[in-house]
Each structure stands twice: as structure tokens, then as C-alpha cells.
Amino acid sequence: MTPLHPFAAVAAGAIMGLAALTAPNSGSAPQTDAWPPCSKACVVAAATALVAVGDVAAEAKLHMITHPGRYGLSEPPKGERFAVLDGRLVRVHTETMQIRSVLRPITQILD
């Protein structure tokens, strides 16, 4: 058997290190079975709700996201937060509650 080249070990270590750095944080993965799916009324409301960039959302209607990674998101920009509004995932300004972007419809609250 031919011995490995010394750089092969370095390359393998670098690849493993990159894989560890880019792996998703699975330390506290949520149990999706515990969350009930959105009801038919919830889906219909989400499909008919008008959510537009620039609108100011009532804070009582927002569900603020505490774990963006559960939705496949990174941390929001400084001074903004992700939230759920009328069945849509949105990004809002923290102080004014103005909608900065409408990301996508969602059927479950994951946090």
C-alpha cells in the first residue's frame, strides 16, 4: 500500500474543519411533531391577507421570531427582527414595526 502524501492529511483536515464550521446548529433542534400544522382557516387567511412592504404592523398581530435558524434564516440586520404576520414571514424595523420585506408564507410557528 502506498503511503499518503503529507499534504493529503492537511487537505483532509481542512475539509473536515470547513464541514464543521458550515454544519447547521443541531444542538437544540425543535421537535416538529409537537407543533400542529396550520388549519385550513389559517391557510386561507394567509393566502388572502394583504401584507406589503412599507406597511406598519400592529404589534399585537406580530409573532416575533426568537430562533431565525428554525425558519432557515440568519440573524436579521441591526435594528430589525423577523416576525410572522398574517401567515407570512416578514422582516420589520424594531422600533417602528414598519415592514421592510415580505419573505414567504408559512404554515407553522416554529418558536
N, C-alpha and C positions, 0 to 999 in steps of 0.2 A: 504494500500500500504506500502511496506517495504522501509525504508529509505536506501539510498545508503551508502556504506561503505566509510569512509573518503579517503581511498586510490584510490577509483574509480574516484573521481574528479581529483586527481593528475595524474592518468594514462590517463584519457581523455585529460587533458591539455597537457601532454607530447606528445600524439599522434597528437593533433592539431598543436602543435609547430613544430614537425617534418614535418608534411604535409606542413606547411607554408614555412619552410626552403628549402624543396626539390621541391616545386612547380616551374614550369618553369616561367621565367620572361615574363609576358604577358603585360608589360607596353606599349610597342611600337610594337605590333605585325604587321608585314607588311601585306598589302592587296595583296594577291597573284593574284587577278583578274587583277591588274594593270600591271602585267608582262606578256608579250606574251610568249607562250611556244616556245621551241626551234624548228626551222623549220626542215623540212626533211633533208635539206643540212647540217644543224648543227649536227643532229643526226648521219648522215653518216660520217661527218668529225670526230666526236668524236669517232666513232667506229673504224675508220681506222688510227687515229693518234697514233704514237708511242711515248709514254711518259714513260721514265724509270728512276728509282732511280739512282742518280749519275749524270744525265744529267744536264747541266747548261742551264737554260731557258733564252731566250731573254726577258728583262724586258718589252718591247713593246708588247709581246704576252701574258703577265700575267694580269689577273684581280685580284688585291689584295682584299681579303675578309676583310671587316670592321666590320661585325657583324657575328662572327662564330656561334652564337646560332641559327641563321636562317637556318643554314645547319645541325643543330644537333650536333655541335661541342662545346667543351670548349675552353678556351684560349690555344694557342699553347705554346710550350716550349720557354723559353727565347732565343732570338736571331733568332727566326723562325716566319714565318707567313703562313697562309693558303691562297691559291690562286686558280684561275681557269686557266687551261692551256689546250687548245685544247679540251674543253668539259669534262675535268677531274678535280676533286678536288684534289689538291696536297698540300703538306707542303714543303716550301722552306726556305733555310737559308737566312736571311735578307740581308746580305752583298754580298754574292757570287751568289745568286739566284740558287744555286745547289738544285736539287730536293731531298728531304730527304725521302718522301714517297708519293705514289700514292694511294689516298683513294678510290675514286669511280667515275664513270661517273655521270655527272649531265646534266639536260636538261634546267635549268633556272638559270639565275643570280638573286640572291635574295637580293643583296645590291648594 
